[in-house]
């Protein structure tokens, strides 16, 4: 209904403003009691939350299967969609965190080191390994959210409207029929922005991060204006304003911190 659609849109707008997510910047080293967690430990701890919630959902579904013959399927579909939406971006950020390299001296011959572990040289072996890890993370993120959602929506296409509403109504309701896949665009934006925050550390490469953020938010704004995904025009205008703010704010920061800002022109 219109109320649930409005509430979801408000949460989505709030999430847009916080797209950079603290999930990739929060240190998990203290949890392990070590000075530096390994990439394996980091990935395991990042995946533990969604896996734990998924396990609880499965147990809850089967514990209450006697209430309704279709309860298990409905509950599992909703749970997996929500968990994928909440954690796909942070999982990708955890994989990408291993990739960036930094250097502490100027010049083309300056040695580069792994940002994740500065005692390790950033050589060809690391770059190849980091590329494979990042690609694996991206594929996993695509599978648990966008690809799964596309398959789910298509598999339910032959079903009647009531059945579709029961299973994926919270995922597609409120959107115009031709753009019922729009939630996939939203989660892809989250994945890209969180991945950028991990790949371009803001303390080392703020310009690169801001440029990427402006491009992603600008593209999201253009797509939103072209598609007008919501049935309610108020929600279209509201999210359009939110995306505009999220695109303009990093652009203004980019202008302020650039060298040309301090140059006297007269």
C-alpha positions in Angstrom: 0.0 0.0 0.0 0.9 3.7 -0.2 2.0 3.9 3.5 4.4 1.0 3.3 5.8 2.3 0.0 6.3 5.8 1.6 8.1 4.3 4.6 10.3 2.2 2.4 11.2 5.2 0.2 12.1 7.2 3.3 14.4 4.5 4.5 15.9 4.2 1.0 16.5 8.0 0.9 18.2 7.9 4.3 20.3 5.0 3.1 21.3 7.0 0.0 22.7 9.7 2.2 24.8 7.1 4.1 25.9 5.2 1.1 29.5 5.3 2.0 28.7 3.0 4.9 30.9 2.6 8.0 31.0 -1.2 7.4 34.3 -1.0 5.5 36.0 1.4 7.8 35.1 -0.1 11.2 38.2 -1.9 12.6 37.6 -5.6 13.5 41.2 -6.1 14.7 40.2 -5.5 18.4 37.7 -8.3 18.2 40.5 -10.7 17.5 42.9 -9.1 20.0 45.5 -8.7 17.2 47.4 -5.7 15.9 46.4 -6.6 12.3 43.8 -9.1 11.2 44.5 -11.2 8.2 42.3 -10.9 5.1 40.9 -14.3 5.8 39.9 -13.3 9.3 38.4 -10.0 8.1 36.3 -11.7 5.5 35.1 -14.4 8.0 34.1 -11.7 10.5 32.3 -9.7 7.8 30.4 -12.8 6.6 29.5 -14.0 10.1 26.7 -11.5 10.6 24.7 -12.3 7.5 25.3 -16.0 7.8 24.2 -15.9 11.5 21.0 -14.0 10.5 20.3 -16.4 7.7 20.7 -19.4 10.0 18.2 -17.8 12.5 15.8 -17.2 9.6 16.0 -20.8 8.5 15.4 -22.1 12.0 12.5 -19.8 12.6 10.9 -20.8 9.2 11.0 -24.5 9.9 10.0 -24.0 13.6 6.8 -22.3 12.4 6.1 -24.4 9.3 3.0 -25.9 10.8 1.2 -22.5 10.8 1.0 -22.4 7.0 2.0 -24.8 4.2 3.7 -22.0 2.3 5.2 -20.2 5.4 8.7 -21.6 4.9 9.0 -20.5 1.3 7.6 -17.0 2.0 9.7 -16.4 5.0 13.0 -17.7 3.4 12.4 -15.6 0.2 11.9 -12.4 2.3 14.8 -13.2 4.6 17.3 -13.8 1.9 16.3 -10.7 0.0 16.5 -8.5 3.1 19.9 -10.0 4.2 21.3 -9.6 0.7 20.1 -6.0 0.5 21.7 -5.2 3.9 25.0 -7.0 3.5 25.9 -7.3 -0.2 27.7 -3.9 -0.2 29.7 -4.4 3.0 30.8 -7.9 1.9 32.1 -6.4 -1.4 33.9 -3.6 0.6 35.6 -6.3 2.7 36.9 -8.0 -0.4 38.1 -4.8 -2.0 39.8 -3.6 1.2 42.8 -5.8 0.3 43.4 -4.0 -3.0 44.7 -0.4 -2.6 48.4 0.4 -2.5 50.0 3.6 -1.1 53.4 5.2 -1.2 55.1 7.5 1.3 57.5 9.3 -1.0 57.0 11.4 -4.1 58.4 10.5 -7.5 57.8 7.8 -10.1 60.3 5.5 -8.5 58.8 5.6 -5.0 58.0 2.2 -3.5 54.4 1.2 -3.0 53.0 -0.8 -0.1 49.7 -2.5 0.6 47.4 -0.1 2.4 45.9 -3.0 4.3 49.4 -4.0 5.6 52.0 -1.4 5.0 54.9 -3.8 5.7 54.1 -5.7 2.5 55.4 -4.4 -0.8 52.8 -3.8 -3.5 54.2 -5.9 -6.4 52.8 -7.7 -9.4 51.9 -10.8 -7.2 49.9 -8.7 -4.9 48.1 -6.9 -7.7 47.1 -10.1 -9.3 45.9 -11.6 -6.1 44.0 -8.5 -5.1 42.3 -8.4 -8.5 41.1 -12.0 -8.1 39.9 -11.3 -4.5 38.0 -8.2 -5.6 36.5 -10.0 -8.6 35.4 -12.8 -6.4 33.8 -10.3 -4.0 32.0 -8.5 -6.8 30.6 -11.7 -8.2 29.4 -12.8 -4.7 27.7 -9.5 -4.2 26.0 -9.7 -7.6 24.8 -13.3 -6.8 23.4 -12.6 -3.4 21.5 -9.5 -4.4 20.9 -8.3 -8.0 21.2 -11.7 -9.8 19.1 -13.4 -7.2 16.5 -10.7 -7.3 16.2 -10.8 -11.1 15.8 -14.6 -11.1 13.2 -14.4 -8.3 11.1 -11.7 -10.1 11.3 -13.6 -13.4 10.4 -16.9 -11.8 7.3 -15.4 -10.2 6.1 -13.7 -13.4 3.6 -16.4 -14.3 2.1 -16.3 -10.8 -1.0 -14.3 -10.1 -0.7 -10.8 -8.6 -1.7 -11.9 -5.1 1.0 -14.6 -5.0 3.6 -12.2 -6.3 2.6 -9.6 -3.7 2.9 -12.1 -0.9 6.4 -13.2 -1.9 8.1 -10.1 -3.3 5.6 -7.3 -2.9 7.9 -5.5 -0.5 10.6 -5.6 -3.2 8.5 -4.4 -6.2 5.5 -2.6 -4.8 5.3 1.1 -5.3 7.3 1.0 -8.6 5.7 1.3 -12.0 5.2 -2.0 -13.8 7.9 -1.3 -16.4 10.6 -0.6 -13.7 9.8 -3.2 -11.1 13.5 -4.1 -11.1 14.5 -0.7 -9.8 15.5 -1.9 -6.4 18.4 -3.7 -8.2 19.7 -0.3 -9.4 19.7 0.9 -5.8 21.6 -2.0 -4.4 24.2 -1.8 -7.3 24.7 1.9 -6.3 25.4 0.8 -2.7 27.8 -1.9 -3.8 29.8 0.6 -6.0 29.9 3.4 -3.4 31.0 1.1 -0.6 33.6 -0.6 -2.9 34.9 2.8 -3.8 35.3 3.8 -0.2 37.4 0.7 0.3 39.4 1.0 -2.9 40.1 4.8 -2.5 41.0 5.3 1.2 39.7 8.8 2.0 42.8 9.6 4.1 45.0 8.8 1.1 43.1 9.4 -2.1 40.1 11.7 -1.3 40.1 13.2 -4.7 39.7 9.9 -6.5 37.0 8.8 -4.0 35.0 12.0 -4.5 35.3 11.9 -8.3 34.0 8.3 -8.3 31.2 9.3 -5.9 30.1 12.2 -8.1 30.0 9.9 -11.1 28.0 7.2 -9.4 25.5 9.6 -7.8 25.3 11.7 -11.0 24.5 8.5 -13.0 22.0 7.5 -10.4 20.3 10.9 -10.6 20.2 10.7 -14.5 18.7 7.2 -14.4 16.1 8.3 -11.8 15.0 11.3 -13.7 14.7 9.2 -16.9 12.9 6.3 -15.3 10.7 8.0 -12.6 10.4 4.6 -11.0 7.8 5.3 -8.3 4.1 5.4 -9.1 3.8 8.3 -6.7 5.2 11.5 -8.2 5.9 12.9 -4.7 8.3 10.0 -4.0 9.9 10.6 -7.4 10.5 14.2 -6.6 11.6 13.5 -3.0 14.3 10.9 -4.0 15.3 13.1 -6.9 16.1 15.8 -4.4 18.0 13.4 -2.2 20.1 12.1 -5.1 20.8 15.6 -6.3 22.0 16.5 -2.8 24.2 13.4 -2.7 25.7 14.3 -6.1 26.2 18.0 -5.5 27.7 17.7 -2.0 30.8 15.7 -2.9 31.2 17.9 -6.0 31.4 21.0 -3.8 33.8 19.3 -1.5 35.9 18.4 -4.5 36.0 22.1 -5.6 36.9 23.3 -2.1 39.8 20.9 -1.6 41.2 21.4 -5.1 44.4 23.5 -5.6 42.5 26.0 -7.8 40.3 27.0 -4.9 43.2 28.8 -3.2 44.5 30.5 -6.3 43.8 34.3 -6.4 42.4 35.2 -9.8 42.3 39.0 -9.3 
